[in-house]
Amino acid sequence: MKKIIAGSSSLMLAKNLANKLGIDIANVSIKRFPDGECYVKLNDEVEHAIVVQNTYPDENIIELFLLQDALRRVANRIDVVIPYYGYGRQDKIFEKGEAISAEKMAKLIEQDADSIILVNPHKEHIKNFFNIDAKICDAIPAIAEYFVGKIDTVIAPDKGAIYMAKKAADIMKCDYNYFEKKRISSNEVKMEIKDIDAKDKKILILDDIISTGGTMIKAIEVLKQQGANEIYVACVHGLFIGNADERILKSGCKEIVTTDTIESAYSKVSVAKEIAKLL
């Protein structure tokens, strides 16, 4: 019997995916001992398991490993869906002596998995760290559909994210651009956009991850100075460290939109439909 195994970090997405696939969520006991150690127990018979669990923050990694171990002892197949792939930003050696965390995580996860689905990992080549079938689910189309008819221009916060802005703009049938960053000093960065008139426009700033929100807040400030009418912020994975969401809204953002990869009050778009297609 095929069932969804919902990790404690991804309950909203697990429910949405179960609805899309028309299958049940397995009864699983997950608890923490007083010393912080995790305990998991499968209470249902499962032949084909679809595990949905983030690898962020750290305690969710251990939970994923224990869920996989319990399933490997009873299930014939384990598909692992990782909505937010934690440790994905260290995807290569930047300085001598570093660990490549994105690769090490892949080696550990694949030990008890038959396939992997990652939702917009920080870099696409991360899927190549897996020696089993690994697919990438792209949440950008779902985000773009949410904003169809509401936006004049999509802007990436830097050149590296321009491919997302272009993809979203193609779906929304609007313009796109990106911010250029110029370092003024060790602690000051200037952001500017070229070849675009933001005055009286409705603008969406789109990125894959919002962590501390500093880049978004700076981008909003620049757009406000240029006379933008409405400014929206969207991302696939909303971490919102240190109340970043509140600071973004206070800076002049009309609405924050994220997916359900990390559940929050801003999870207004689900990636369940796109994941279901890959399963």
C-alpha positions in Angstrom: 0.0 0.0 0.0 1.3 3.4 -1.0 1.2 6.1 1.8 2.6 9.5 2.6 4.9 9.7 5.6 4.6 13.2 6.9 7.7 14.4 8.8 7.0 17.0 11.5 8.5 19.8 9.4 6.3 19.4 6.4 2.7 18.7 7.6 1.0 21.2 5.3 2.7 20.1 2.2 2.3 16.4 3.1 -1.5 17.0 3.4 -1.6 18.9 0.1 0.4 16.1 -1.6 -1.8 13.4 -0.2 -4.9 15.2 -1.6 -3.3 15.6 -5.0 -2.3 11.9 -5.2 -5.5 10.6 -3.6 -3.6 8.5 -1.0 -3.6 8.4 2.8 -1.1 9.8 5.3 0.3 7.0 7.4 -0.1 7.0 11.1 3.4 7.7 12.5 4.4 8.5 16.1 7.1 11.1 16.4 8.2 12.5 19.8 11.2 14.0 21.5 12.7 12.7 24.7 13.6 15.2 27.5 17.2 15.2 26.3 16.1 16.2 22.8 16.6 12.8 21.1 14.0 11.8 18.5 11.8 8.7 18.5 9.7 7.5 15.5 7.4 4.6 15.1 5.3 3.5 12.1 1.8 2.5 13.2 0.6 1.5 9.7 1.6 -1.2 7.2 3.4 0.6 4.3 4.7 -1.0 1.2 5.5 2.1 -0.9 6.4 5.1 1.2 6.6 8.8 0.1 8.4 10.6 2.8 8.0 14.4 3.0 10.5 16.1 5.3 12.9 19.1 5.3 16.5 18.8 6.2 16.3 22.1 8.2 16.8 22.8 11.0 19.2 20.2 12.3 16.7 18.1 14.3 14.7 17.4 11.2 17.7 15.7 9.6 17.8 13.1 12.4 14.0 12.7 12.2 14.3 12.0 8.4 17.1 9.4 9.0 15.0 7.6 11.6 11.9 7.6 9.4 13.9 6.2 6.6 15.4 3.5 8.8 12.0 2.4 10.1 10.6 2.3 6.6 13.6 0.4 5.1 12.7 -2.4 7.5 9.2 -2.8 6.2 8.6 -1.0 2.9 9.5 -2.2 -0.6 10.1 1.3 -1.9 11.0 4.7 -0.3 10.6 7.9 -2.3 12.0 10.9 -0.4 10.6 14.4 -1.0 12.8 17.2 0.5 10.9 20.4 0.2 13.8 22.5 1.6 17.2 21.0 1.2 19.1 22.4 4.2 22.9 22.6 3.9 22.5 23.1 0.2 24.3 26.4 0.1 27.7 24.8 0.7 27.7 23.0 -2.6 31.5 23.3 -3.3 34.7 24.2 -1.6 35.1 27.9 -1.4 38.1 27.8 1.0 40.6 25.1 1.7 39.6 22.8 4.5 35.8 23.1 4.1 33.3 20.3 4.0 30.9 20.1 1.1 27.7 19.8 3.2 25.3 19.5 0.2 27.2 16.5 -1.0 27.6 14.8 2.4 23.9 15.2 3.1 23.1 13.5 -0.2 25.3 10.5 0.6 23.5 10.0 4.0 20.0 10.5 2.6 20.4 8.1 -0.3 21.4 5.2 1.9 17.7 4.5 2.7 15.9 6.0 -0.4 15.1 4.7 -3.9 14.4 8.2 -5.3 14.7 11.8 -4.3 12.8 14.9 -5.2 14.2 18.3 -4.3 12.2 21.5 -4.5 14.4 24.3 -5.9 17.7 23.4 -4.3 20.1 26.4 -4.0 22.0 25.0 -7.1 20.6 22.6 -9.7 23.8 20.5 -9.8 23.1 19.4 -6.2 21.0 16.6 -7.7 24.2 15.1 -9.1 25.5 14.4 -5.6 22.9 11.6 -5.4 23.7 8.2 -6.9 20.0 7.3 -7.1 17.2 8.8 -9.2 17.0 12.5 -8.3 14.6 15.0 -9.7 14.1 18.7 -9.1 10.7 20.2 -8.7 10.4 23.8 -9.8 8.0 26.0 -7.7 8.5 29.1 -9.8 5.5 28.4 -12.2 3.2 28.0 -9.2 4.3 31.3 -7.7 4.0 33.0 -11.1 0.4 31.7 -11.4 -0.5 33.3 -8.1 0.6 36.7 -9.4 -0.8 36.6 -12.9 -2.6 39.9 -13.6 -1.2 41.6 -10.5 2.3 42.6 -11.6 4.0 44.8 -14.2 7.6 43.7 -13.6 9.4 40.8 -11.9 12.8 41.6 -10.5 15.5 39.3 -9.2 17.5 40.5 -6.2 20.8 39.7 -8.1 22.0 38.4 -11.4 22.2 34.9 -10.2 18.4 34.7 -9.7 17.5 36.3 -13.1 16.5 32.9 -14.6 13.7 32.7 -12.0 12.5 36.2 -12.8 12.5 35.5 -16.5 10.6 32.2 -16.1 8.0 33.9 -13.9 7.7 36.8 -16.2 7.1 34.6 -19.2 4.2 33.0 -17.4 2.8 36.3 -16.2 3.5 38.0 -19.6 5.3 40.9 -18.0 8.7 42.5 -18.0 11.7 41.3 -15.9 15.0 42.6 -14.6 17.5 42.2 -11.9 19.4 44.3 -9.3 23.1 44.9 -9.7 25.1 44.9 -6.5 28.1 47.1 -6.1 30.2 46.9 -3.0 31.0 50.3 -1.6 32.9 49.2 1.4 33.3 46.1 3.6 29.9 46.7 5.2 28.0 48.7 2.5 26.5 47.4 -0.7 24.7 49.5 -3.3 21.8 48.0 -5.3 20.5 49.4 -8.5 18.4 48.4 -11.5 19.1 49.5 -15.0 17.0 50.0 -18.1 13.7 50.0 -16.2 11.3 52.7 -15.0 9.8 51.6 -11.7 7.6 54.7 -11.3 3.9 53.8 -10.6 4.6 50.1 -11.4 3.5 47.0 -9.5 6.7 45.1 -8.9 7.5 41.6 -7.6 10.9 40.8 -6.1 11.4 37.1 -6.5 14.1 34.8 -5.0 14.6 31.2 -4.0 15.3 31.7 -0.3 14.6 34.5 2.1 16.8 34.1 5.2 17.6 37.3 7.1 15.7 39.5 4.6 18.5 42.1 4.3 18.7 41.9 0.5 14.9 42.2 0.1 14.7 45.2 2.4 17.4 47.0 0.5 15.7 46.2 -2.8 12.4 47.5 -1.5 14.0 50.8 -0.4 15.5 51.3 -3.9 12.1 50.6 -5.6 10.3 53.0 -3.2 12.9 55.7 -4.0 12.1 55.2 -7.7 8.4 55.6 -7.1 7.1 52.1 -7.4 3.4 51.9 -6.7 3.1 48.4 -5.1 6.0 46.1 -4.1 5.5 42.4 -3.5 8.0 39.9 -2.3 8.0 36.2 -3.0 10.3 33.2 -2.6 10.2 29.4 -2.7 11.6 28.9 0.8 10.8 31.4 3.5 13.2 31.0 6.5 12.6 34.5 7.9 15.4 34.4 10.5 15.0 37.0 13.3 11.6 38.2 12.4 12.7 39.0 8.9 9.1 38.8 7.6 8.0 41.6 9.9 10.9 43.8 8.9 10.2 43.2 5.2 6.6 44.2 5.6 7.5 47.3 7.6 9.9 48.4 4.9 7.0 48.9 2.5 6.2 45.5 1.1 2.5 45.0 0.3 2.4 41.2 0.5 4.8 38.3 1.1 4.2 35.1 -0.7 6.0 31.8 -0.1 5.3 28.1 -0.9 4.5 25.4 1.5 8.0 24.0 1.5 8.4 25.7 4.9 5.1 26.2 6.5 4.3 29.8 7.6 1.5 32.4 7.5 2.9 33.3 4.0 2.5 29.8 2.5 -0.1 30.9 -0.1 1.2 28.7 -2.9 1.5 24.9 -2.8 4.1 22.8 -4.7 2.1 19.7 -4.2 0.8 19.7 -7.8 4.4 19.9 -9.3 5.7 17.2 -6.9 2.8 14.9 -7.8 3.7 15.1 -11.5 7.2 13.9 -10.7 5.9 11.0 -8.6 
